[in-house]
């Protein structure tokens, strides 16, 4: 809870504290899984499962943006949750309807679930959008961020 408060820059409310606590209880790995070499993949799958319902809410739209050259880093978390103010969420338990879910599918494709209508797939993935997605990916990763050798 202290980590979440530090990252949010504010104390958690009592309901948020309970959400963080129960999420930790529900998502804690089985002791036999801790030494599993596939734990990073399992973490990505759990992150997706926690955000899956948010992706399909009727008030949201899914947008896929593409770039001709690699602009995106990939992480072991798979998704980044970006608030309207530009900061990044730490845990899906604190999701609000204004949160954007950014999921880099590859170094050139970005899937965004958003309540806003300003993304235009025909304009493609811009460097500005990629920078924001990469910042979120790095902020929300578990242990690793991956980039192609050709990327700066």
C-alpha positions as CSV (number, residue, x, y, z in Angstrom):
1,X,0.0,0.0,0.0
2,X,2.9,2.3,0.8
3,X,4.3,1.7,-2.7
4,X,0.9,2.6,-4.3
5,X,0.6,5.8,-2.2
6,X,4.2,6.8,-3.2
7,X,3.5,6.3,-6.9
8,X,0.1,8.0,-6.7
9,X,1.5,10.9,-4.7
10,X,-1.4,10.8,-2.3
11,X,-2.7,8.6,0.5
12,X,-5.1,5.8,-0.5
13,X,-8.7,6.0,0.6
14,X,-9.9,3.3,2.9
15,X,-11.8,1.6,0.0
16,X,-8.7,1.8,-2.2
17,X,-6.6,0.3,0.6
18,X,-9.0,-2.6,0.8
19,X,-9.0,-3.1,-3.0
20,X,-5.2,-3.1,-3.1
21,X,-5.1,-5.6,-0.2
22,X,-7.6,-8.0,-1.6
23,X,-6.1,-7.8,-5.1
24,X,-2.8,-8.8,-3.6
25,X,-4.4,-11.7,-1.8
26,X,-6.2,-12.9,-4.9
27,X,-3.3,-12.5,-7.3
28,X,-0.4,-13.7,-5.1
29,X,1.4,-16.6,-6.9
30,X,1.2,-20.1,-5.5
31,X,4.5,-20.8,-3.7
32,X,5.3,-23.5,-6.2
33,X,5.2,-21.0,-9.1
34,X,7.7,-18.5,-7.7
35,X,10.7,-20.3,-9.2
36,X,8.9,-20.9,-12.5
37,X,11.0,-19.5,-15.4
38,X,7.7,-18.5,-17.1
39,X,6.7,-16.2,-14.3
40,X,7.1,-13.1,-16.5
41,X,4.7,-14.6,-19.0
42,X,2.3,-15.5,-16.3
43,X,2.5,-11.9,-15.0
44,X,1.5,-10.6,-18.4
45,X,-1.4,-13.0,-18.6
46,X,-2.7,-11.9,-15.2
47,X,-2.3,-8.3,-16.1
48,X,-4.4,-8.8,-19.2
49,X,-7.1,-10.8,-17.3
50,X,-7.4,-7.9,-14.9
51,X,-7.9,-5.4,-17.7
52,X,-9.9,-7.5,-20.1
53,X,-13.3,-6.4,-18.9
54,X,-12.3,-2.7,-19.2
55,X,-11.4,-3.2,-22.9
56,X,-15.0,-4.2,-23.8
57,X,-17.1,-1.6,-21.9
58,X,-19.5,-0.1,-24.5
59,X,-18.4,3.5,-23.8
60,X,-14.9,2.7,-24.9
61,X,-13.4,2.2,-28.3
62,X,-10.5,0.0,-29.4
63,X,-8.0,1.6,-31.7
64,X,-5.0,0.0,-33.4
65,X,-2.2,2.3,-34.5
66,X,0.6,1.3,-36.8
67,X,4.0,2.8,-37.6
68,X,6.2,1.9,-40.6
69,X,9.3,1.6,-38.4
70,X,9.7,0.3,-34.9
71,X,8.8,2.9,-32.2
72,X,7.5,0.8,-29.3
73,X,9.2,-1.0,-26.6
74,X,7.7,-4.2,-25.2
75,X,7.6,-5.1,-21.5
76,X,6.9,-8.1,-19.4
77,X,3.6,-6.5,-18.1
78,X,2.1,-6.3,-21.6
79,X,-0.1,-3.3,-20.8
80,X,0.2,0.2,-19.4
81,X,-2.7,2.1,-17.8
82,X,-2.6,5.8,-18.4
83,X,-4.9,8.3,-16.6
84,X,-6.4,11.3,-18.2
85,X,-3.8,13.6,-16.5
86,X,-1.0,11.6,-18.2
87,X,0.2,9.7,-15.1
88,X,0.2,5.9,-15.0
89,X,-1.9,3.6,-12.8
90,X,-0.1,1.0,-10.7
91,X,-2.9,-1.6,-10.3
92,X,-6.1,-2.3,-12.1
93,X,-8.0,-2.1,-8.8
94,X,-7.7,1.7,-9.1
95,X,-9.1,1.9,-12.6
96,X,-11.5,4.7,-13.5
97,X,-13.5,5.0,-16.7
98,X,-11.2,7.7,-18.0
99,X,-8.1,5.4,-17.9
100,X,-6.6,4.4,-21.3
101,X,-5.2,1.0,-21.7
102,X,-2.2,0.9,-24.0
103,X,-1.0,-2.5,-25.2
104,X,2.0,-2.6,-27.5
105,X,1.3,-5.7,-29.7
106,X,4.7,-5.4,-31.5
107,X,7.3,-2.7,-32.0
108,X,5.1,-1.2,-34.7
109,X,1.5,-1.9,-33.5
110,X,-0.2,-0.3,-30.5
111,X,-3.7,-1.3,-29.3
112,X,-5.5,1.4,-27.2
113,X,-8.7,1.0,-25.3
114,X,-9.9,4.6,-24.7
115,X,-13.1,6.5,-23.8
116,X,-11.8,9.4,-26.0
117,X,-12.2,9.9,-29.8
118,X,-9.0,11.8,-30.7
119,X,-7.0,8.8,-32.0
120,X,-7.1,8.4,-35.7
121,X,-5.9,5.1,-37.1
122,X,-5.4,6.6,-40.6
123,X,-2.7,9.0,-39.2
124,X,-0.9,6.0,-37.8
125,X,1.3,5.6,-34.7
126,X,3.1,8.9,-34.2
127,X,6.4,9.4,-32.3
128,X,4.5,11.5,-29.7
129,X,2.0,8.7,-29.0
130,X,4.8,6.1,-29.0
131,X,6.8,8.1,-26.4
132,X,3.7,8.2,-24.1
133,X,3.1,4.4,-24.6
134,X,6.8,3.6,-24.0
135,X,6.8,5.8,-20.8
136,X,3.8,3.9,-19.5
137,X,5.2,0.5,-20.5
138,X,8.5,1.3,-18.6
139,X,6.5,2.6,-15.6
140,X,4.3,-0.5,-15.4
141,X,6.7,-3.3,-16.2
142,X,7.5,-6.1,-13.7
143,X,11.2,-6.7,-14.4
144,X,12.1,-6.0,-18.1
145,X,11.7,-3.7,-21.0
146,X,12.6,-4.9,-24.5
147,X,13.6,-2.9,-27.6
148,X,14.9,-3.9,-31.0
149,X,18.6,-3.3,-31.5
150,X,17.8,-0.8,-34.3
151,X,15.9,1.4,-31.9
152,X,17.6,4.3,-30.0
